[in-house]
Amino acid sequence: MAVIRIHGSKETPKETIEYALDPSKTEQYAYVSGIGCDPETAAETFVRTKERYGKKDGIQTRHVIQSFKPGEISPMVAHEIGNRFVKELFDDYEVVIATHTDKPHVHNHIVFNSVSDKTGMKHWCIDTKEEYEHVYHVSNQICREYSLSVIEQKSDHAEKRCEWMVHKDGMKTRWDLLYRDVDETIRMALDLENFFELMEKRGYQVIWRTGRFPLFRPKGSHKTYGIHKDGRTLMEEDLQKRIELGIEEGDSFQWEIPKEEQGSPVTVETEKGLPVLYRSWLAVLKTVGLGEDVPYPFVSYEEIKRFRQYREQQEYLENNGIETMEQLKEKITEVEQETGRLKEERSGLLKKRKRLPEAYRTETEEQKKERFESGEADRYEVTIRLDTVEEQIRALKHERYLCGRIESEASIIKEKLKAPERIMDRERNRDKNK
């Protein structure tokens, strides 16, 4: 099974290629090759091609990551598949292929010049459904020849990572809620105009122009969505036909989504400490994410997509016993002081390591252990301690980031949770004035 990700890079070819060719990830360049260029001088070759055709601006390289299922394939076979994949799709471009083995899943980094050395044409992007389907088709075809599992596209709507994460957390995406509402509204609508009126009552802004497919903007969203079926966007006549004929079993717009979780009553507490505040916020997000009708007009879909980040912040508060903003600020000070101390230690270790022989700093773990066993413990210990300090600094930086987000967002969350109270107060005052 190969998962494909493609993106353009404005970094210099040298930076992107150096990352792909990292010897610690490619088993000391064991799985590196080039098509139309030498990997060692590929960056200079890419630049010369751009200069020759006068196309030095904008996207510098295209970076494809082809990832395989853990344990399903060897690095050698993965590299061979990467080469075949490139020859099928990007044969007109200068390409560097590097197979990384530093993760549980073997994966290819394919970096190709944005300008073709043969035609001078610039490769703009792969962004339409048809282009992605072609890329996956080529990859799947090669994988089948090696008896590997493949990924088939099952729905009209390609699921993005953020949508996959929303589904994994047991909630619904904008698409799920839109298609559910469309199905229910079609069953009740008398005609097309009545259908649009009912959709507006459900909170959607309908953008409907004769001869164009209708678009729907959900409440609180800045994006508009069309309705897709059988690989195309439905026009108004398609909707009219469905209203007249009704929706038969199996003809629903909705695709299969994870089993819904039953919504539970939301208990909101805003004055009992930060962990309770975050638990209330997560409960509201979960309820809104299941499409239930709740009085929280300021909860956006962007916040539902951040459900995991909010949960991580809530777990951090509970694990560290932080109840108040004062305690949070004390924790921030503690983290910053510890980070400063470790950075000083790292600086000393780096100076000490500079005095070590150059060869030692590029040795493998086995060679370092041999030095250690031969009595050169100080050199081995410096490197091991440096790795430990770097890891601790990274963890503290993430901790500081979490604290900063909590510090800046807690008051905003509190105000949003109090929104129903303000709405009710406004309604009561309005009734009194009458």
N, C-alpha and C positions, 0 to 999 in steps of 0.2 A: 504494500500500500504506500503510495507516495502522495504527500500533501504539498501543494504548490503555493508559494507566496511570491508576489512580484512587486517591486517598487522601484521608483527612479531615485537617483542620488545626485545631489548638487555638490557633494564633496569632490575633491580632486580624485582622478583615477588612482593616484598613488595611495591615498588613504583607504579607499575601498578595497583595492587589490591587496594591500598589505594585511588588512584584516582577514581576507579570504585565505591568504597564503600562510597564515600564522603557523610556524613549525610545531608549536605545542598542541595544535588542533589537528594537524595533518600528518602526525607521526613523522616529523622531520622531513616534510615535503614528499613523503612516500606516495601520496595520492593527490598529485597536482599535475595538470596538463593544460596545454593551450591550443586553440584552434585559430589559425591565421596570425599567431604571434607566439613569442617565447615568454612564458610566465615571468621570468626574471626581468625582462625589459618591457613587459606589456604596458606599463603606465606610460612610458615614453612613446611607445608605438601608438597608443590611443590618442595622445596629444598631437602627434605628428599628423595623424589622419584628420583630426579636427581642423588643424591649421591648413592642411592641403585643400580642404573644401570650405574654409572660412566659416566654420560652425563651432565656435569655441564657447558660446554662451549657453545658459539654461542647464538642462539635465545633462550630466557628464557621463553617467553609466546607468545601465539597467542591472538590477541585482535580483536574481531568482534564487529562492531557497527551496530545494526539493528534499523533503524529509520523509524517512521511511519508518515503518513500524519497528519498535525495539525488538531486537533478537531475530528479525525476519531475514536479514540480509547482511552479508559481509562488506567491509569497506571497499574491497576490490571490485565486487559485483556492482555496488552502488556507484562507484566511479565510472565503471563501464556503461551503466545505464545513463549517467549524466552526460557522457560523451555522445551517446546515440540520440538522446533527447535534444541536445544542442544542434547536432547535424540536421535533425529533422526541422527545427524551428528557426534557428539563428545562424544558418550557414553563411549568410552574407556579411556577418559581423566578426570582428576580432573578439575572441572569447577566452576567458580564464576559468577553468573548472577546478575546484578544490573540494575534496571530501573530508569533512570534519568527523572526528571520532571521540570528541571530548564530552559528549552527552550520551545518555543511554540509547538515544535513537541516532543512528548514522544519518547524516544529511549532507547534501551537496550545496556549495555556494557557487553560483554561476554568475560571473560578472562579464557583461559584454558592453562594448563601446556603443554609445548612443548614435554614433554616425557610422554608416557602412563604409568599409574601405573599398568595396567593389562598386557601389552605386553612388555614394555620397549622400544618400537619403538618410534623414534622421528618424530614428525609431521613437515615436511619440509616447505611446502607452498601450497597455492592454486593459481596457476598461469596460467593454461591452460584454454582455452575457455570451454572445456568440464566440468572441475571441477567447474568453476564459474556457468555454466548453471545448474549443479546439485544442487549447493547451492541455487540458485534462485528458482529452481523448488520446492525444499523442502519448502522454505519460502513461495512461492506463494500458494502451496497446503494447508498449514496451514492457511494462510490468507483467502483463499476462504471458508474454513470451518467456519470462523467467519464473513463471508459476507463483507470482506474488499476488496478494490480495489487492483489490482496486477500490476506488471510491466512485460510486455512481451518483449523479445528480438526480435527486428524487422529486424535487418540487419546482414550481415555476419561480419561486422566490429563493435565491441563494442566501443561506443563513450566514450572517456576519458573526464575528467572534463575540461582540457585545450582546447580540441576540441569543447566542448559544449560552452565554453566561446567565442571562436573565432566565432562560428556560431551566438551566441547571439549578438555579435558586428557587425553582418551583413557581415562577411568575410568568406572566404573559407579556409579549412584546406589543408594540404599537400595531404591527401587522395582525397579530392574533385578535386583538380587541376590535380593530377595524373590520376584519372579515367576519367576526362573530356578529357585530352590529349590522353589517350589510345583510347577512343571512336572515337575521331576525326581522329586519325592516322590510325586506323583499316579501316576506310571508304576510306582512300586514298591509303593504302599500296597495292602493287602488290603481294608481298609474305612476308614470315617471315623476311628474311634478309632486305628487303626494309622497313619493319615496324620498325626494330631496328635502321636503318639509320635515318629514319624520327624522331624517338624519340630522337636520339642524337642531331639532328638539333634543337629540341625544348629545348635543354639544359640538358637533362638527361644523366647520365652515365649508360650505360647498362652493367650489369654483366650477361653474357650468356654462360653457359657451357652445352654441349650436355648431355641430360638425367636429367638435373636439371631444376627447374622452374626459369624463368628469374627474375632478380631483377633490380630495377631502383633507382638510387640515384639522387634526384632533385638537381638543381644548388644551391649551398650554404648550402646544408644539409650534415650532417655526417652519416645519417641513410639511409638504403636501404629499399625498399618496394616491396612486391610481389603483384600480382593482385588476388583478391579473388572473387569467385562466388559460390553460393550454398554451402557455408561452407567449401570450400577447395581452396588451392592455385593452380592457373592454370599453367599447363606445356606448353612447346612450341607447342606441338601438338594441345592443346586446342586453342591456339592463331591462329595457322595455319588454323584450321577449321573455326574459326570465320572470318578470312580474306577471305577465300574462299566463305563462305555462306553469309557474310555480317551481319550487326546487325539489327535485326527486332525491331519493335516498342515494347517497354516494356522489351527488352532484354539487355538494356544498363548496363554497369558496375556501373554507378552512382546510389547511393541511394538518397532518397528525402532529399534535404537540403533547408534551408530557402530561400525565394525569394531573388534574387540578387538585390542589390542596384545599381543604375546606377552610374558609375564612373563619377566624375566631374574633369575638368582640374585642375591640381595641380599647385598652385602658391607657390613658395618657396622663403622665405625671411630669410636671416641669419644675417642681421645687424640691425634689428629693435626692439631689446629687447628680453628677454627670453620668454615671453608668445607667441610672434609671431613665434619665433624659434620652440617652441613646437607645435604650431598649424600647421606649415608647416610639421613637422615630423609626426604628426598624419595623415595629409592628404596623405603623401607618404605611410605610413603603410597601410592605408585603401585601397589605389589604388593597391599596391602590393598584399594585402590580397584578393582582388577581382580577382586576376589573370591577371590583365592588364599589357601590355608590357610597362615598364617605364625604363629609364636609371639609375637605382639605383642598381648596382651589389653588393653593400655591405649590402643590407638589407636582413637579414636572417629571417627564419621562427620563430626562437626563439624570435626575436624582435616583430614580429606580435603577438605572444602569450602574450607579455607584454603590449599590447595595452592599457589595462585598467590602468596599473601602470603609463604609460606615461600620460594618460589622467588625472589621479589624480594629477600628478605633475603639469600639465598645469593649472588645475583648482586652485590649491594652489597658484601658481604664480599670477594668475589674481585676486583671492579673496583677496590677501594680497598686491596687487599693487607693486609687485617686478618686476622691469624692467631690472636691471643690476646685475652683480656679486657682486658689492660693496653693493648694497641693500640686496642681499641674505646673505652676510657675516654679515651685521648688524643684520639681522633677526636671524641668527644662534646664535650670541652673546646674543641677547635678550631672546631667547628660553632657552639657557643654564643657564643664570642668574635666570630666573624664575623657572626653574627646581631645581636649587640649593636651592632657597629660600623655595620652597615647601618641599623639602627633609628635610630641617632643621625643618620645622613646623611638618612634619610627625614624625620625631624623638622625638620631644617634646610631641606630642600626644600619641605616643607609650609608653613613660615613664609614662605619666599620667594615661594611661589605665592600666598599670601594677599594679597601686595602687588600682584599682577597684577589687571588689570580683570576684573570679574565676567563680562563677555561672553566674555573669552578662554577661561575655564575650561569654557564650554559650547559652544565652537566645534567644528565638524567638523574632521576631519583635513585636508581641502582648505583650509579657512580658516586653519588653523595653518600650513600650508605657504606660503600666500600671505604671512603675516606674516614667516615665515622668509626668504622671497625678497626681501621689502621691507627687510630689514636688522634685524628684531627677533629676532635669533638667540637671545638670552638667554632669552626667554619660551618659545620652542619647545623649547630644549634642557632647560630645567627640567622641563617636562612629560614629555619623552621619557625623561630620566634617572629621574624619579620612577616611571614605568611599569617601567623596567628594575629598579630597586631593589625594587619591590613583588614582581616576579616572582622575583628572587633570594631574597628573604625567604621566600616561599612554598616554594621548592625546599629551602631550608635547614631549614624547619620539618618538611617531609616527611622529610628526611634525619635530623633529630633523632628523629622518631617511629620510624623504622626502627631506629636505634641503640638506642633505649629498649626496643623489642620484643625485639631480639636479646639485650640485656643481661638482661632478665627471663626470657626463654624458653629460653636456651641450656642452662642447668643442668637444666631440666625435661625438655627433649628428650633430654639425655644420660642421665637416669635412666630414661626410657621405653625408650631403645634398649638399656639394660642389663638390662631386665626378663627376657628369655629366660635370661640368665646366672644371675640370682637364682632363677628357677624351676628350672633344672637343679641348682643348688647345693642347693636345698630338697629336690629329689627324691633326690639323692645322700645327703644327711644322713638322710633317711627310710629309705633302703635300709640304711644303716649301723646305724641304731637297731634295725632288724628283726633 
